[in-house]
C-alpha cells in the first residue's frame, strides 16, 4: 500500500499578524496533485489540522475543499486525528457519517477503538488512530484501568499497547499518533505539551507497528527507527525553521510489512529567510542581498542609531516581518543571557522562583501540586479557547 503521511497543517495560522491561508492553499494544491501523480491510495494526517481550537472560517473552508478534492476527485481514503492544537470534539464531528464515504477521523480518544481496516492488492492494513494523548485524557477514556497513569510516557505506552492488541493477527499495521518522541528535534513554533515534568515518549512503544505516522514536531525526521517518523509541518511556521525542507512523506508498505519512505518537498509561494548585515550593506549590495518577496527577518548589525530601518528595508524586502538588533543586544552581555535563560524556563519554575522572591519561602508539596493542576488547566483552556 502506498499512502502519503503528512501532519501539522496549522490551518488558520497567523505569522507576525499575517494570514497564511493563501500560502497554505497553494501548498495543499501541490499535495493533491502529488497524491494523484504518485498513485497514492490514502492520505494520513497526523494531527494539528488547525492552528487553534476554533479556527477562522477560511481555514475550515480550505480544509473542506482539500478533503473534497482528495475524496471526490482523486477517490482516495483520508485518515486524520486531532493534535494538541485541535479541538478534539469539533474535529471529530460527524466521524461515523464520514467513515461511510472513506474519511476516517479520530477526534477524542476512545478506549479500545478498533483499527481502521483498508485493503490493497496484498491484503489488509490496520490503521490505529491515536489522537493527542494527554495523561488526563487517557485516564478519562480508559477509566479505572488507567487511573495510575500520570506521565506522558506511561499514558502513551498504555494506550499504544491497547491499540496494538486490537490489530488482527498477521495484519500489516500503521499507528497514527500525535506526540513528542524522546530525542526529537523541536522548533520554536511548537506548543509545549505539558507543564512540569517530561512530555516525551519512548519510541519503543510503537515497535509492534509496521509504520508509525507521527505529528507534533515540525522538522521531518525519523524518531528512534526508520519506520517511526515525523513528516514535519506543511509549511515553515517560525524563523527557526528557515533552513528546514518542508513537504510530505510517501510511504510504501510492502506485502511482508517492510517499509520504504521518500520525503517529497512542497514549495510555498513565500519562503522564510533570515538576513544578517548592516543597513548600508543590505541596501547597497544586491549581489549579497538580492531583493526578495519571501517572508524576511533581518538581523541588523549596526551598532549606532538607525532611522526608519523598517521603511528603508521594505524597499528590498516588501514582506519584511521582523527586524532585530543583535549588535545592541550583545552589548547587554550578561543581562541578555540571563533574560534569555529565564524566558526559556517552564512556567511552573518561573512561578516558583517568583513566589520564593516575594515570600522568602519555597512552595510546599501541596502548593506545587495545586500550581501544576492550575497551569495544566490553563493549557487545556487555551486549546479550547474561542478565539
N, C-alpha and C positions, 0 to 999 in steps of 0.2 A: 504494500500500500504506500502510495506517495501522498503526503499531506504537507501543508505549509504551517509552520509554527511561528506565531507572532505574539506580541504582548505589549502592554503599556502604551496604548494609543493616546491616552490622556486627551480625549476629545473635549473641546471647550477650554483648552489651556490658554491662559494669559501669560505672555512673556514680556516683562517690563512694560505692562499695560497694553500690549499689542495683542489683538486676537489672532490666533494661528489657524483658524478654521479653514481659510482658503489654502494655506500650505498643506494642512492635513488632508484636505480633499484631493489635492494634486498627488500626494504620496499614495493615498488609498486607491486612486485611479490606476497608478502603477501596479499596486498589489493585485488588483482584479485582473489586469492584463497578464501579469506574471502567472497567476493561478491558471488562467486559460492556456497560456503558451507552454507551461510546464506540465500540463495534463494532470494536475493535482486532483485528488478525489475528495479532499476535505481541507478546510481551513480551521486551525485551532488557535484560539486567542486566550492566552493565559493571564487574564485579569487586567484591571485598570483600564477598562474600556473608556471611561470618562475620567476627567480630572477632579471632579468633586461629586458629592452625593446627589445634588440637584443640578444637573448640567444645564447650560443655556439651550434654548430651543434649536438654534442652528447646529449644535453638536448632536442632539437627538436626531434631527433630520438627516445629518450626514451619516450617522450610523445606520439609520433606516435605509437610506439609499444604497449604502455599501452592502448591507445584508441582502437587499432585494436583488442587486446585480449578481452577487455570488450564488444565490439560491435559484432565482428565477431565470436568469440569463445563462449562467455557466453551469447550472444543475449540480452544484457542489453541496456537500454536507458542511455545516458550520457548527463548531463547538466552542463555547466560551463560558468563562467563570467570572465571578466577582473578585476584584482585588481590594486592597485596603482603601483605595480612593473611591471605590464604587459604593453606592447604597445597595446592599445585598438584596433587600426586599424589592426595591424598584427594578433592579436589573433582572431579577428572576420572574417578574410579572409575565404571566401567560406562557410559562415554560412548558406546561403539558400540552397546550394548543400548538405551540411552535414545533414540538417534537414530531407531531404528525406530518409536518412539512419538511423535515430534515434539518431543523435548527435545534440544537441541544444546549440547554442553559442550566448552569448551577449558580444560583444567587446565594441564598442562605445555605449553610452547611446542614445537611440532613444525615442523621445517623444511619449507617449501613445502607446508603443508597446504592442500588445495583449499577454496575457499569453500563455505559452505552455500547452496544454491540453493532459494529459496522462490518460489512462483508467486502472482500475483494476476491481476486482470482485464486488466491491461495487459502481462503477460509475466513475465519472470523478474527476481528481485532477488538479487544475490550478497552474502552476509554474510561478511566476512573476520574471523575471530576471532583476536585478538591479545592473549593473556593477558600479565600483567605481564612486561615485557621488560628485566630486569636485563642489563647487558652480558655478564656471565659466562654467563648463561642463553642468550643469543643465540649466543655463541661455542660453547657446548656443543652447541646444537641444529644449527647450520649447519656445524660442523667447520672445515675448512681455509679455506673461503670467508670466514669471519668472524673469523679469528684476530687480525687487526689492529685490530678494533673495540674501543676501550677506554672511550669515554664513552657516556652515555645517549643523547645526540642522534644520534650516528653509528650506534649499535647499533639504535635505534628506526627511524631513516630507512632503514637497510638492510633491516630486517625488513618494514617497511610497503611499500617498493618491491617486494620479492619477492612480497608478498601481492597488491598491485595488479596485477602482471603476470599473475597467475593468474585474474583476473576475465575472464569471457568478453567478447568484443568487443561493443560497443553494449548492454551489460547495465547496468542501474542497480545501484549498489553501495553498501554500508554497511560501514564499518570499526567494529569494536567493540574498544576498547583501554582499557588502564589505565595512565595515565602523567601526568606533570606537564608541562603545556604552558607554555612560557615566557610570562610576563606574567599568569598566572592568579592569582586571589585565594585565598590559603590560609586555613586555620583552625587553631586550637590542637589540634584532635582528630586531625589527620592525622599519620601516622607518616612521618618523613623516609625518602626512598628511597635515599639514598646517604651515604657517609662521605667527606668531602673532595671537592672539585670540584663540578661542577654536575650536578644531576639533571634539569634542564629540557630540554624537547624543542621544536624549532621546529614550529609548526602547519603549515608549508608542506609537510611530507612527506605530509600527509593530503589534499592538494589533488586527487588523482585520484578521490576517492570522492564520491559524491553526498551522503552524510551520514556524519559520524563521531560515534559514541556513546561518550563518554568517562566514565571513572570515576577517582577518587582525590581530587579537590578537592571539598570538601563544600558549597560555595556554588554554586547553579545559575548558570551563566554561559556566554557564548559564549567561544570560545578561538581568536581570530585571524580568524574568519569566522563568518557566521550559521549555516552548515551544519556547523560543528565545535563541539560543545557538551558541557558537563558538565550532567548532570541534577541534581547535588547529592545529598547523602546523604538517606536515608529519613527521618531524624529529626535533631533538634539534639543533638549529642554533646559540646558544650563551651559554656561561657557566652559565649565569643567569638562563637558563632553565634546568640545570643539574638535579634538583630534580623533574621535571615535568614528567608525564607519557604521552607519545605520542601515537596517534592512530587515530581512526575514530569513528564516532557516527552512530550507526544503529538506524534508526527512523521507528517506526511502526505507521502509520496513520490509525486509525480505521474508520469505516463507518460513525460514528457520528462526526468525526473531532477531537476526542481526540487523544492525542499523548503519546506514551511511547518511551523512549530512552535508549540505552545501549552504554556506552563507551567501545570500544574494543581496547586493546593495540596492537601496531605493533612494533616489535623489530628490530632495526637497527643492522647491524653487529658490529658496534662500538658505544658504549655508550659514554656519556660525563661525566667527573668527575673532581672535584676539590680536590686536595690532599694538606694537610697542615702539615708541620713539618720541623725539621732541616734536613740538608743534611745527617748527620750521622744517624739520626733516619730512614729516608726513605731508605737509602742504606743498613742498617743493620737489620731492624726489618721486616721480611717477614710476621709475623702474623698481624701486624698492617698495613703494606704497601705491600700487595701481588703484584706480577708482573701482569701487565695488558696490553692488546692490545687496550684498549679503547683510545679515544682522551682525553688527560690529561692536566690540568692546575695545576701547582704546586705553592703553596704559600710557599716560602722558609723563615723559621723563624730565620735563623742565623742572628746574629747582626754584626758579623765581616765579613771580606772579604772571598769570596768563589771562588776557582779557578775551571774553567771549569765545572760549575754546570750543564749546559745543557748536555755536553758529558757524565758525570757520571750518570745523571738521566735517560738518554736514555737506559742504561743497564737494568733499571727496567721498564721504560715506553717507548717502541720504537716509540709510536705515541704521544710523548710529543709535545705539541703545544705552551705552554706559561709557562714562569717562572717569577714570581713577587717576590718582596722583601718587604712585608708589614711591617716587623720589621724596616727596614731602613726608609720606608715612614712614619711610625708613629713617628720617631724621628723628622721629619719635623713639626709635630704637626699642628699648626695654618696654616702654608703655604699650607700644604696638603689639609686641609679642604676648605681653600679659593679657591685653584685651582680647586678642585672637584666641588665646588658650581658654580664657573664661567663657567666651561665646561658644566654644566648642564643647563645653561640658553639658551633661544631661540636665534637664530641668530640675530633677529631684536633688542633684548635687548643688546646683546654684541656690535653690531654696534653702537647703540645709545650711550652707555657708552663710546666707543672709540671716537666717534665724539665729545662728551662733553669734554673728556680729552684733545683732540687735539685743539679744537677751543674755549673752555670755554663757549660754548653756547649749548643749547638743540635744538634738531631738532624741526622745526615748523611743523604745521599740514600738509602742502603741502609736506615737505620733508619726513615726516613719511609715507604718502600715497605712494610717489614715491619709498621709500625703500621697503615697503611691496609688491608693484607691481613687483619690480625687483627681490626680493627674491622668490616670487611665480613663476615668470617666470623661474628662475634658477631651482626650483624644477621640473617644467614641462619639462625643457630641460634635466634634469638628468634622468627622467623616459624614455625619448625618445632617450637618448644618444646612439650613435653607438659605443658600447664598443667592 
